[in-house]
Amino acid sequence: MREETVKISTEYIKLEGLLKFAGTAETGGEAKQRIQAGEVKVNGEVCQMRGKKLRPGDVVELGDVRLTVQ
């Protein structure tokens, strides 16, 4: 599994935005499809909410990528 840390300078980042920012989704449309298909886990649980607010300490998994928000 590839692990990456994503540093944000705001209070939170939305799940869809994180996937685009980290490069795990090419477009917002692709991010939306993958989230709605149940391919994304947030803190170990499947999350289908595109607008889910992620804060430092949250962990997102998509395929073989694990992103930790910092």
mmCIF file of the N, C-alpha and C atoms, coordinates in Angstrom:
data_MODEL
# 
_entry.id   MODEL 
# 
loop_
_atom_site.group_PDB 
_atom_site.id 
_atom_site.type_symbol 
_atom_site.label_atom_id 
_atom_site.label_alt_id 
_atom_site.label_comp_id 
_atom_site.label_asym_id 
_atom_site.label_entity_id 
_atom_site.label_seq_id 
_atom_site.pdbx_PDB_ins_code 
_atom_site.Cartn_x 
_atom_site.Cartn_y 
_atom_site.Cartn_z 
_atom_site.occupancy 
_atom_site.B_iso_or_equiv 
_atom_site.pdbx_formal_charge 
_atom_site.auth_seq_id 
_atom_site.auth_comp_id 
_atom_site.auth_asym_id 
_atom_site.auth_atom_id 
_atom_site.pdbx_PDB_model_num 
ATOM 1   N N  . MET A 1 1  ? 0.847   -1.185 0.000   1.00 0.00 ? 1  MET A N  1 
ATOM 2   C CA . MET A 1 1  ? 0.000   0.000  0.000   1.00 0.00 ? 1  MET A CA 1 
ATOM 3   C C  . MET A 1 1  ? 0.891   1.246  0.000   1.00 0.00 ? 1  MET A C  1 
ATOM 4   N N  . ARG A 1 2  ? 0.544   2.191  -0.865  1.00 0.00 ? 2  ARG A N  1 
ATOM 5   C CA . ARG A 1 2  ? 1.277   3.452  -0.928  1.00 0.00 ? 2  ARG A CA 1 
ATOM 6   C C  . ARG A 1 2  ? 0.657   4.418  0.065   1.00 0.00 ? 2  ARG A C  1 
ATOM 7   N N  . GLU A 1 3  ? 1.491   4.992  0.919   1.00 0.00 ? 3  GLU A N  1 
ATOM 8   C CA . GLU A 1 3  ? 0.988   5.922  1.921   1.00 0.00 ? 3  GLU A CA 1 
ATOM 9   C C  . GLU A 1 3  ? 1.505   7.321  1.644   1.00 0.00 ? 3  GLU A C  1 
ATOM 10  N N  . GLU A 1 4  ? 0.603   8.295  1.745   1.00 0.00 ? 4  GLU A N  1 
ATOM 11  C CA . GLU A 1 4  ? 0.958   9.687  1.520   1.00 0.00 ? 4  GLU A CA 1 
ATOM 12  C C  . GLU A 1 4  ? 0.324   10.545 2.600   1.00 0.00 ? 4  GLU A C  1 
ATOM 13  N N  . THR A 1 5  ? 1.000   11.647 2.908   1.00 0.00 ? 5  THR A N  1 
ATOM 14  C CA . THR A 1 5  ? 0.450   12.636 3.827   1.00 0.00 ? 5  THR A CA 1 
ATOM 15  C C  . THR A 1 5  ? 0.053   13.852 3.000   1.00 0.00 ? 5  THR A C  1 
ATOM 16  N N  . VAL A 1 6  ? -1.145  14.329 3.219   1.00 0.00 ? 6  VAL A N  1 
ATOM 17  C CA . VAL A 1 6  ? -1.641  15.504 2.499   1.00 0.00 ? 6  VAL A CA 1 
ATOM 18  C C  . VAL A 1 6  ? -1.803  16.625 3.510   1.00 0.00 ? 6  VAL A C  1 
ATOM 19  N N  . LYS A 1 7  ? -0.997  17.674 3.345   1.00 0.00 ? 7  LYS A N  1 
ATOM 20  C CA . LYS A 1 7  ? -1.057  18.808 4.267   1.00 0.00 ? 7  LYS A CA 1 
ATOM 21  C C  . LYS A 1 7  ? -2.069  19.817 3.747   1.00 0.00 ? 7  LYS A C  1 
ATOM 22  N N  . ILE A 1 8  ? -2.956  20.238 4.642   1.00 0.00 ? 8  ILE A N  1 
ATOM 23  C CA . ILE A 1 8  ? -3.936  21.252 4.262   1.00 0.00 ? 8  ILE A CA 1 
ATOM 24  C C  . ILE A 1 8  ? -3.690  22.494 5.111   1.00 0.00 ? 8  ILE A C  1 
ATOM 25  N N  . SER A 1 9  ? -4.053  23.642 4.565   1.00 0.00 ? 9  SER A N  1 
ATOM 26  C CA . SER A 1 9  ? -3.843  24.903 5.290   1.00 0.00 ? 9  SER A CA 1 
ATOM 27  C C  . SER A 1 9  ? -5.160  25.507 5.751   1.00 0.00 ? 9  SER A C  1 
ATOM 28  N N  . THR A 1 10 ? -6.239  24.739 5.562   1.00 0.00 ? 10 THR A N  1 
ATOM 29  C CA . THR A 1 10 ? -7.563  25.190 5.991   1.00 0.00 ? 10 THR A CA 1 
ATOM 30  C C  . THR A 1 10 ? -8.053  24.272 7.105   1.00 0.00 ? 10 THR A C  1 
ATOM 31  N N  . GLU A 1 11 ? -9.198  24.586 7.674   1.00 0.00 ? 11 GLU A N  1 
ATOM 32  C CA . GLU A 1 11 ? -9.748  23.780 8.769   1.00 0.00 ? 11 GLU A CA 1 
ATOM 33  C C  . GLU A 1 11 ? -10.086 22.371 8.308   1.00 0.00 ? 11 GLU A C  1 
ATOM 34  N N  . TYR A 1 12 ? -10.574 22.261 7.062   1.00 0.00 ? 12 TYR A N  1 
ATOM 35  C CA . TYR A 1 12 ? -10.959 20.954 6.523   1.00 0.00 ? 12 TYR A CA 1 
ATOM 36  C C  . TYR A 1 12 ? -10.846 20.972 5.010   1.00 0.00 ? 12 TYR A C  1 
ATOM 37  N N  . ILE A 1 13 ? -10.941 19.786 4.412   1.00 0.00 ? 13 ILE A N  1 
ATOM 38  C CA . ILE A 1 13 ? -11.012 19.638 2.966   1.00 0.00 ? 13 ILE A CA 1 
ATOM 39  C C  . ILE A 1 13 ? -12.097 18.608 2.689   1.00 0.00 ? 13 ILE A C  1 
ATOM 40  N N  . LYS A 1 14 ? -12.876 18.832 1.649   1.00 0.00 ? 14 LYS A N  1 
ATOM 41  C CA . LYS A 1 14 ? -13.941 17.878 1.324   1.00 0.00 ? 14 LYS A CA 1 
ATOM 42  C C  . LYS A 1 14 ? -13.328 16.655 0.640   1.00 0.00 ? 14 LYS A C  1 
ATOM 43  N N  . LEU A 1 15 ? -13.949 15.512 0.847   1.00 0.00 ? 15 LEU A N  1 
ATOM 44  C CA . LEU A 1 15 ? -13.446 14.241 0.333   1.00 0.00 ? 15 LEU A CA 1 
ATOM 45  C C  . LEU A 1 15 ? -13.178 14.305 -1.164  1.00 0.00 ? 15 LEU A C  1 
ATOM 46  N N  . GLU A 1 16 ? -14.126 14.803 -1.937  1.00 0.00 ? 16 GLU A N  1 
ATOM 47  C CA . GLU A 1 16 ? -13.972 14.893 -3.383  1.00 0.00 ? 16 GLU A CA 1 
ATOM 48  C C  . GLU A 1 16 ? -12.750 15.748 -3.743  1.00 0.00 ? 16 GLU A C  1 
ATOM 49  N N  . GLY A 1 17 ? -12.580 16.857 -3.041  1.00 0.00 ? 17 GLY A N  1 
ATOM 50  C CA . GLY A 1 17 ? -11.441 17.740 -3.278  1.00 0.00 ? 17 GLY A CA 1 
ATOM 51  C C  . GLY A 1 17 ? -10.119 17.090 -2.915  1.00 0.00 ? 17 GLY A C  1 
ATOM 52  N N  . LEU A 1 18 ? -10.104 16.317 -1.849  1.00 0.00 ? 18 LEU A N  1 
ATOM 53  C CA . LEU A 1 18 ? -8.878  15.631 -1.433  1.00 0.00 ? 18 LEU A CA 1 
ATOM 54  C C  . LEU A 1 18 ? -8.423  14.646 -2.505  1.00 0.00 ? 18 LEU A C  1 
ATOM 55  N N  . LEU A 1 19 ? -9.352  13.892 -3.062  1.00 0.00 ? 19 LEU A N  1 
ATOM 56  C CA . LEU A 1 19 ? -8.995  12.908 -4.086  1.00 0.00 ? 19 LEU A CA 1 
ATOM 57  C C  . LEU A 1 19 ? -8.387  13.587 -5.309  1.00 0.00 ? 19 LEU A C  1 
ATOM 58  N N  . LYS A 1 20 ? -8.946  14.730 -5.694  1.00 0.00 ? 20 LYS A N  1 
ATOM 59  C CA . LYS A 1 20 ? -8.394  15.479 -6.830  1.00 0.00 ? 20 LYS A CA 1 
ATOM 60  C C  . LYS A 1 20 ? -7.033  16.079 -6.461  1.00 0.00 ? 20 LYS A C  1 
ATOM 61  N N  . PHE A 1 21 ? -6.950  16.698 -5.293  1.00 0.00 ? 21 PHE A N  1 
ATOM 62  C CA . PHE A 1 21 ? -5.722  17.365 -4.852  1.00 0.00 ? 21 PHE A CA 1 
ATOM 63  C C  . PHE A 1 21 ? -4.555  16.383 -4.747  1.00 0.00 ? 21 PHE A C  1 
ATOM 64  N N  . ALA A 1 22 ? -4.852  15.171 -4.256  1.00 0.00 ? 22 ALA A N  1 
ATOM 65  C CA . ALA A 1 22 ? -3.795  14.163 -4.064  1.00 0.00 ? 22 ALA A CA 1 
ATOM 66  C C  . ALA A 1 22 ? -3.457  13.421 -5.355  1.00 0.00 ? 22 ALA A C  1 
ATOM 67  N N  . GLY A 1 23 ? -4.266  13.634 -6.402  1.00 0.00 ? 23 GLY A N  1 
ATOM 68  C CA . GLY A 1 23 ? -3.991  12.990 -7.679  1.00 0.00 ? 23 GLY A CA 1 
ATOM 69  C C  . GLY A 1 23 ? -4.514  11.575 -7.805  1.00 0.00 ? 23 GLY A C  1 
ATOM 70  N N  . THR A 1 24 ? -5.364  11.146 -6.876  1.00 0.00 ? 24 THR A N  1 
ATOM 71  C CA . THR A 1 24 ? -5.924  9.796  -6.963  1.00 0.00 ? 24 THR A CA 1 
ATOM 72  C C  . THR A 1 24 ? -7.142  9.762  -7.877  1.00 0.00 ? 24 THR A C  1 
ATOM 73  N N  . ALA A 1 25 ? -7.644  10.936 -8.245  1.00 0.00 ? 25 ALA A N  1 
ATOM 74  C CA . ALA A 1 25 ? -8.719  11.059 -9.239  1.00 0.00 ? 25 ALA A CA 1 
ATOM 75  C C  . ALA A 1 25 ? -8.337  12.194 -10.175 1.00 0.00 ? 25 ALA A C  1 
ATOM 76  N N  . GLU A 1 26 ? -8.468  11.947 -11.460 1.00 0.00 ? 26 GLU A N  1 
ATOM 77  C CA . GLU A 1 26 ? -8.086  12.953 -12.460 1.00 0.00 ? 26 GLU A CA 1 
ATOM 78  C C  . GLU A 1 26 ? -9.039  14.156 -12.460 1.00 0.00 ? 26 GLU A C  1 
ATOM 79  N N  . THR A 1 27 ? -10.328 13.878 -12.271 1.00 0.00 ? 27 THR A N  1 
ATOM 80  C CA . THR A 1 27 ? -11.340 14.932 -12.351 1.00 0.00 ? 27 THR A CA 1 
ATOM 81  C C  . THR A 1 27 ? -12.321 14.815 -11.191 1.00 0.00 ? 27 THR A C  1 
ATOM 82  N N  . GLY A 1 28 ? -13.112 15.860 -11.024 1.00 0.00 ? 28 GLY A N  1 
ATOM 83  C CA . GLY A 1 28 ? -14.159 15.804 -10.012 1.00 0.00 ? 28 GLY A CA 1 
ATOM 84  C C  . GLY A 1 28 ? -15.183 14.732 -10.326 1.00 0.00 ? 28 GLY A C  1 
ATOM 85  N N  . GLY A 1 29 ? -15.443 14.523 -11.617 1.00 0.00 ? 29 GLY A N  1 
ATOM 86  C CA . GLY A 1 29 ? -16.393 13.496 -12.033 1.00 0.00 ? 29 GLY A CA 1 
ATOM 87  C C  . GLY A 1 29 ? -15.914 12.106 -11.667 1.00 0.00 ? 29 GLY A C  1 
ATOM 88  N N  . GLU A 1 30 ? -14.617 11.871 -11.866 1.00 0.00 ? 30 GLU A N  1 
ATOM 89  C CA . GLU A 1 30 ? -14.059 10.559 -11.507 1.00 0.00 ? 30 GLU A CA 1 
ATOM 90  C C  . GLU A 1 30 ? -14.109 10.363 -10.000 1.00 0.00 ? 30 GLU A C  1 
ATOM 91  N N  . ALA A 1 31 ? -13.782 11.405 -9.250  1.00 0.00 ? 31 ALA A N  1 
ATOM 92  C CA . ALA A 1 31 ? -13.829 11.322 -7.781  1.00 0.00 ? 31 ALA A CA 1 
ATOM 93  C C  . ALA A 1 31 ? -15.251 10.998 -7.328  1.00 0.00 ? 31 ALA A C  1 
ATOM 94  N N  . LYS A 1 32 ? -16.228 11.685 -7.911  1.00 0.00 ? 32 LYS A N  1 
ATOM 95  C CA . LYS A 1 32 ? -17.635 11.463 -7.570  1.00 0.00 ? 32 LYS A CA 1 
ATOM 96  C C  . LYS A 1 32 ? -18.041 10.014 -7.831  1.00 0.00 ? 32 LYS A C  1 
ATOM 97  N N  . GLN A 1 33 ? -17.669 9.489  -9.003  1.00 0.00 ? 33 GLN A N  1 
ATOM 98  C CA . GLN A 1 33 ? -18.023 8.116  -9.353  1.00 0.00 ? 33 GLN A CA 1 
ATOM 99  C C  . GLN A 1 33 ? -17.412 7.113  -8.382  1.00 0.00 ? 33 GLN A C  1 
ATOM 100 N N  . ARG A 1 34 ? -16.149 7.304  -8.054  1.00 0.00 ? 34 ARG A N  1 
ATOM 101 C CA . ARG A 1 34 ? -15.478 6.349  -7.169  1.00 0.00 ? 34 ARG A CA 1 
ATOM 102 C C  . ARG A 1 34 ? -16.051 6.397  -5.754  1.00 0.00 ? 34 ARG A C  1 
ATOM 103 N N  . ILE A 1 35 ? -16.401 7.600  -5.309  1.00 0.00 ? 35 ILE A N  1 
ATOM 104 C CA . ILE A 1 35 ? -17.007 7.739  -3.974  1.00 0.00 ? 35 ILE A CA 1 
ATOM 105 C C  . ILE A 1 35 ? -18.375 7.062  -3.957  1.00 0.00 ? 35 ILE A C  1 
ATOM 106 N N  . GLN A 1 36 ? -19.202 7.362  -4.960  1.00 0.00 ? 36 GLN A N  1 
ATOM 107 C CA . GLN A 1 36 ? -20.557 6.802  -4.999  1.00 0.00 ? 36 GLN A CA 1 
ATOM 108 C C  . GLN A 1 36 ? -20.560 5.298  -5.228  1.00 0.00 ? 36 GLN A C  1 
ATOM 109 N N  . ALA A 1 37 ? -19.492 4.767  -5.838  1.00 0.00 ? 37 ALA A N  1 
ATOM 110 C CA . ALA A 1 37 ? -19.399 3.319  -6.068  1.00 0.00 ? 37 ALA A CA 1 
ATOM 111 C C  . ALA A 1 37 ? -18.942 2.577  -4.809  1.00 0.00 ? 37 ALA A C  1 
ATOM 112 N N  . GLY A 1 38 ? -18.656 3.318  -3.743  1.00 0.00 ? 38 GLY A N  1 
ATOM 113 C CA . GLY A 1 38 ? -18.247 2.676  -2.490  1.00 0.00 ? 38 GLY A CA 1 
ATOM 114 C C  . GLY A 1 38 ? -16.789 2.242  -2.474  1.00 0.00 ? 38 GLY A C  1 
ATOM 115 N N  . GLU A 1 39 ? -15.958 2.855  -3.318  1.00 0.00 ? 39 GLU A N  1 
ATOM 116 C CA . GLU A 1 39 ? -14.546 2.477  -3.400  1.00 0.00 ? 39 GLU A CA 1 
ATOM 117 C C  . GLU A 1 39 ? -13.668 3.196  -2.378  1.00 0.00 ? 39 GLU A C  1 
ATOM 118 N N  . VAL A 1 40 ? -14.235 4.174  -1.667  1.00 0.00 ? 40 VAL A N  1 
ATOM 119 C CA . VAL A 1 40 ? -13.441 5.015  -0.774  1.00 0.00 ? 40 VAL A CA 1 
ATOM 120 C C  . VAL A 1 40 ? -13.800 4.739  0.687   1.00 0.00 ? 40 VAL A C  1 
ATOM 121 N N  . LYS A 1 41 ? -12.759 4.595  1.501   1.00 0.00 ? 41 LYS A N  1 
ATOM 122 C CA . LYS A 1 41 ? -12.959 4.429  2.945   1.00 0.00 ? 41 LYS A CA 1 
ATOM 123 C C  . LYS A 1 41 ? -12.390 5.650  3.661   1.00 0.00 ? 41 LYS A C  1 
ATOM 124 N N  . VAL A 1 42 ? -13.117 6.103  4.673   1.00 0.00 ? 42 VAL A N  1 
ATOM 125 C CA . VAL A 1 42 ? -12.652 7.181  5.532   1.00 0.00 ? 42 VAL A CA 1 
ATOM 126 C C  . VAL A 1 42 ? -12.582 6.617  6.942   1.00 0.00 ? 42 VAL A C  1 
ATOM 127 N N  . ASN A 1 43 ? -11.405 6.640  7.512   1.00 0.00 ? 43 ASN A N  1 
ATOM 128 C CA . ASN A 1 43 ? -11.182 6.106  8.858   1.00 0.00 ? 43 ASN A CA 1 
ATOM 129 C C  . ASN A 1 43 ? -11.690 4.665  8.985   1.00 0.00 ? 43 ASN A C  1 
ATOM 130 N N  . GLY A 1 44 ? -11.457 3.879  7.921   1.00 0.00 ? 44 GLY A N  1 
ATOM 131 C CA . GLY A 1 44 ? -11.774 2.456  7.951   1.00 0.00 ? 44 GLY A CA 1 
ATOM 132 C C  . GLY A 1 44 ? -13.178 2.073  7.541   1.00 0.00 ? 44 GLY A C  1 
ATOM 133 N N  . GLU A 1 45 ? -14.046 3.058  7.269   1.00 0.00 ? 45 GLU A N  1 
ATOM 134 C CA . GLU A 1 45 ? -15.426 2.753  6.892   1.00 0.00 ? 45 GLU A CA 1 
ATOM 135 C C  . GLU A 1 45 ? -15.735 3.325  5.510   1.00 0.00 ? 45 GLU A C  1 
ATOM 136 N N  . VAL A 1 46 ? -16.493 2.581  4.706   1.00 0.00 ? 46 VAL A N  1 
ATOM 137 C CA . VAL A 1 46 ? -16.878 3.058  3.378   1.00 0.00 ? 46 VAL A CA 1 
ATOM 138 C C  . VAL A 1 46 ? -17.655 4.359  3.536   1.00 0.00 ? 46 VAL A C  1 
ATOM 139 N N  . CYS A 1 47 ? -17.280 5.346  2.721   1.00 0.00 ? 47 CYS A N  1 
ATOM 140 C CA . CYS A 1 47 ? -17.947 6.653  2.768   1.00 0.00 ? 47 CYS A CA 1 
ATOM 141 C C  . CYS A 1 47 ? -18.412 7.016  1.368   1.00 0.00 ? 47 CYS A C  1 
ATOM 142 N N  . GLN A 1 48 ? -19.698 7.317  1.220   1.00 0.00 ? 48 GLN A N  1 
ATOM 143 C CA . GLN A 1 48 ? -20.254 7.682  -0.078  1.00 0.00 ? 48 GLN A CA 1 
ATOM 144 C C  . GLN A 1 48 ? -20.712 9.138  -0.104  1.00 0.00 ? 48 GLN A C  1 
ATOM 145 N N  . MET A 1 49 ? -20.206 9.936  0.835   1.00 0.00 ? 49 MET A N  1 
ATOM 146 C CA . MET A 1 49 ? -20.558 11.356 0.898   1.00 0.00 ? 49 MET A CA 1 
ATOM 147 C C  . MET A 1 49 ? -19.435 12.182 0.265   1.00 0.00 ? 49 MET A C  1 
ATOM 148 N N  . ARG A 1 50 ? -19.694 12.749 -0.924  1.00 0.00 ? 50 ARG A N  1 
ATOM 149 C CA . ARG A 1 50 ? -18.678 13.543 -1.623  1.00 0.00 ? 50 ARG A CA 1 
ATOM 150 C C  . ARG A 1 50 ? -18.228 14.739 -0.802  1.00 0.00 ? 50 ARG A C  1 
ATOM 151 N N  . GLY A 1 51 ? -19.161 15.326 -0.074  1.00 0.00 ? 51 GLY A N  1 
ATOM 152 C CA . GLY A 1 51 ? -18.859 16.535 0.684   1.00 0.00 ? 51 GLY A CA 1 
ATOM 153 C C  . GLY A 1 51 ? -18.367 16.283 2.091   1.00 0.00 ? 51 GLY A C  1 
ATOM 154 N N  . LYS A 1 52 ? -18.051 15.047 2.414   1.00 0.00 ? 52 LYS A N  1 
ATOM 155 C CA . LYS A 1 52 ? -17.552 14.701 3.752   1.00 0.00 ? 52 LYS A CA 1 
ATOM 156 C C  . LYS A 1 52 ? -16.369 15.594 4.097   1.00 0.00 ? 52 LYS A C  1 
ATOM 157 N N  . LYS A 1 53 ? -16.436 16.270 5.229   1.00 0.00 ? 53 LYS A N  1 
ATOM 158 C CA . LYS A 1 53 ? -15.363 17.162 5.646   1.00 0.00 ? 53 LYS A CA 1 
ATOM 159 C C  . LYS A 1 53 ? -14.280 16.364 6.352   1.00 0.00 ? 53 LYS A C  1 
ATOM 160 N N  . LEU A 1 54 ? -13.077 16.469 5.826   1.00 0.00 ? 54 LEU A N  1 
ATOM 161 C CA . LEU A 1 54 ? -11.938 15.765 6.403   1.00 0.00 ? 54 LEU A CA 1 
ATOM 162 C C  . LEU A 1 54 ? -11.046 16.764 7.129   1.00 0.00 ? 54 LEU A C  1 
ATOM 163 N N  . ARG A 1 55 ? -10.622 16.372 8.309   1.00 0.00 ? 55 ARG A N  1 
ATOM 164 C CA . ARG A 1 55 ? -9.770  17.232 9.125   1.00 0.00 ? 55 ARG A CA 1 
ATOM 165 C C  . ARG A 1 55 ? -8.466  16.501 9.425   1.00 0.00 ? 55 ARG A C  1 
ATOM 166 N N  . PRO A 1 56 ? -7.452  17.246 9.884   1.00 0.00 ? 56 PRO A N  1 
ATOM 167 C CA . PRO A 1 56 ? -6.182  16.587 10.210  1.00 0.00 ? 56 PRO A CA 1 
ATOM 168 C C  . PRO A 1 56 ? -6.387  15.362 11.098  1.00 0.00 ? 56 PRO A C  1 
ATOM 169 N N  . GLY A 1 57 ? -5.715  14.276 10.730  1.00 0.00 ? 57 GLY A N  1 
ATOM 170 C CA . GLY A 1 57 ? -5.834  13.013 11.457  1.00 0.00 ? 57 GLY A CA 1 
ATOM 171 C C  . GLY A 1 57 ? -6.711  12.004 10.738  1.00 0.00 ? 57 GLY A C  1 
ATOM 172 N N  . ASP A 1 58 ? -7.567  12.468 9.833   1.00 0.00 ? 58 ASP A N  1 
ATOM 173 C CA . ASP A 1 58 ? -8.423  11.546 9.081   1.00 0.00 ? 58 ASP A CA 1 
ATOM 174 C C  . ASP A 1 58 ? -7.590  10.768 8.066   1.00 0.00 ? 58 ASP A C  1 
ATOM 175 N N  . VAL A 1 59 ? -7.982  9.518  7.840   1.00 0.00 ? 59 VAL A N  1 
ATOM 176 C CA . VAL A 1 59 ? -7.274  8.642  6.904   1.00 0.00 ? 59 VAL A CA 1 
ATOM 177 C C  . VAL A 1 59 ? -8.252  8.187  5.833   1.00 0.00 ? 59 VAL A C  1 
ATOM 178 N N  . VAL A 1 60 ? -7.846  8.359  4.569   1.00 0.00 ? 60 VAL A N  1 
ATOM 179 C CA . VAL A 1 60 ? -8.680  7.987  3.425   1.00 0.00 ? 60 VAL A CA 1 
ATOM 180 C C  . VAL A 1 60 ? -7.978  6.885  2.652   1.00 0.00 ? 60 VAL A C  1 
ATOM 181 N N  . GLU A 1 61 ? -8.715  5.828  2.303   1.00 0.00 ? 61 GLU A N  1 
ATOM 182 C CA . GLU A 1 61 ? -8.153  4.732  1.517   1.00 0.00 ? 61 GLU A CA 1 
ATOM 183 C C  . GLU A 1 61 ? -8.932  4.595  0.222   1.00 0.00 ? 61 GLU A C  1 
ATOM 184 N N  . LEU A 1 62 ? -8.173  4.452  -0.870  1.00 0.00 ? 62 LEU A N  1 
ATOM 185 C CA . LEU A 1 62 ? -8.767  4.247  -2.192  1.00 0.00 ? 62 LEU A CA 1 
ATOM 186 C C  . LEU A 1 62 ? -7.830  3.319  -2.946  1.00 0.00 ? 62 LEU A C  1 
ATOM 187 N N  . GLY A 1 63 ? -8.299  2.095  -3.193  1.00 0.00 ? 63 GLY A N  1 
ATOM 188 C CA . GLY A 1 63 ? -7.435  1.107  -3.844  1.00 0.00 ? 63 GLY A CA 1 
ATOM 189 C C  . GLY A 1 63 ? -6.224  0.813  -2.982  1.00 0.00 ? 63 GLY A C  1 
ATOM 190 N N  . ASP A 1 64 ? -5.036  0.972  -3.559  1.00 0.00 ? 64 ASP A N  1 
ATOM 191 C CA . ASP A 1 64 ? -3.818  0.682  -2.803  1.00 0.00 ? 64 ASP A CA 1 
ATOM 192 C C  . ASP A 1 64 ? -3.160  1.959  -2.288  1.00 0.00 ? 64 ASP A C  1 
ATOM 193 N N  . VAL A 1 65 ? -3.943  3.039  -2.144  1.00 0.00 ? 65 VAL A N  1 
ATOM 194 C CA . VAL A 1 65 ? -3.419  4.311  -1.662  1.00 0.00 ? 65 VAL A CA 1 
ATOM 195 C C  . VAL A 1 65 ? -4.068  4.663  -0.339  1.00 0.00 ? 65 VAL A C  1 
ATOM 196 N N  . ARG A 1 66 ? -3.242  5.082  0.621   1.00 0.00 ? 66 ARG A N  1 
ATOM 197 C CA . ARG A 1 66 ? -3.744  5.563  1.916   1.00 0.00 ? 66 ARG A CA 1 
ATOM 198 C C  . ARG A 1 66 ? -3.274  6.989  2.079   1.00 0.00 ? 66 ARG A C  1 
ATOM 199 N N  . LEU A 1 67 ? -4.228  7.897  2.248   1.00 0.00 ? 67 LEU A N  1 
ATOM 200 C CA . LEU A 1 67 ? -3.922  9.323  2.417   1.00 0.00 ? 67 LEU A CA 1 
ATOM 201 C C  . LEU A 1 67 ? -4.238  9.732  3.845   1.00 0.00 ? 67 LEU A C  1 
ATOM 202 N N  . THR A 1 68 ? -3.285  10.370 4.493   1.00 0.00 ? 68 THR A N  1 
ATOM 203 C CA . THR A 1 68 ? -3.495  10.882 5.836   1.00 0.00 ? 68 THR A CA 1 
ATOM 204 C C  . THR A 1 68 ? -3.520  12.398 5.774   1.00 0.00 ? 68 THR A C  1 
ATOM 205 N N  . VAL A 1 69 ? -4.589  12.993 6.262   1.00 0.00 ? 69 VAL A N  1 
ATOM 206 C CA . VAL A 1 69 ? -4.720  14.445 6.254   1.00 0.00 ? 69 VAL A CA 1 
ATOM 207 C C  . VAL A 1 69 ? -3.930  14.996 7.430   1.00 0.00 ? 69 VAL A C  1 
ATOM 208 N N  . GLN A 1 70 ? -3.137  16.034 7.148   1.00 0.00 ? 70 GLN A N  1 
ATOM 209 C CA . GLN A 1 70 ? -2.317  16.644 8.198   1.00 0.00 ? 70 GLN A CA 1 
ATOM 210 C C  . GLN A 1 70 ? -2.525  18.146 8.210   1.00 0.00 ? 70 GLN A C  1 
# 
